[in-house]
Amino acid sequence: MKSFFLILIFVVSYGCLAQVKSGRIEYKILMPESAFELKSVNISMRDYMKNELMKLKQAYSSTQFMLEFNHSNSMFKVLQTMSIDGRNTSNDVAMSADANGIFYTDVPSKSIIRQVHFENTEYFVKEEYPAFDWEILDETKQIGQYTCYKAIAIKKMENGKSIPVEAWVATSLPFNYGPANYSGAGGLILELKTPVFIFKVSEIRLFDDEREIDLIDADQELISLSEWNALFRRDRN
């Protein structure tokens, strides 16, 4: 009898999720303790860097990000909020996580387009979807009402280095999206961790109608990810 009720609950839950056609997620962003490990920073600069990181960590606490999605498209951006001292630090927080701008994911065309403002110019950077080669593990944990599977990947940085990425994916929610360009992991990413930042879901809203996602105009001039990285490196040198 107990097994029958468990099966019934699963069938009802699956049926409810199958009716979901679109949704909206809000993420909070946190700074892991590993971000304060400044072994590669010159000793004379460590106190200054720690102070700057503490300011950024405080700004993290008042910043939220939003992901809107349906089965074909998604849009991710930072929500403009004021920090404790009244300054708008949302864009600074987003830049620290390489999540500034607006990320549009289009599943049918297998593309991610990032709209980002840089040096008084609006750029539209195109990369392939999915942007990461995920490995799904057997390890699970509960996030709210969702059983999430651990997924891992490697992110290649502009400086040639790589960092590990850890995601917790709700495979029962069949939408292949997550924060920024972290998508294609086999379900909705409810938590994402790198050595520099952590995204955690703070609110989930699901809808039984397919709500449209505003995408960029088709006639916008696009640049490749490699062109964007070259442009960014040139500015920093």
Buried (B, 14 or more C-beta within 10 A) or exposed (E): EEEEEEEEEEEEEEEEBEEBBBBBBBBBBBBEEEBEEBEEEEEEEEEEEEEEBEBBBBBBEBBBBBBBBBBBBBBBBBEEEEBEEEEEBBBBBBBBBBBBBBBBBBBEEEBBBBBBEBEEEEBBBBBEBBBBEBEBEEEEEEBEEBBBBBBBBEBEEEEEEEEEBBBBBBBBBEBBBBBBBBBBBBBBBBBBBBEBBBBBBEEBEBEEEEEEBEBBEEEEEEBEBEEBBEBBEEEEE
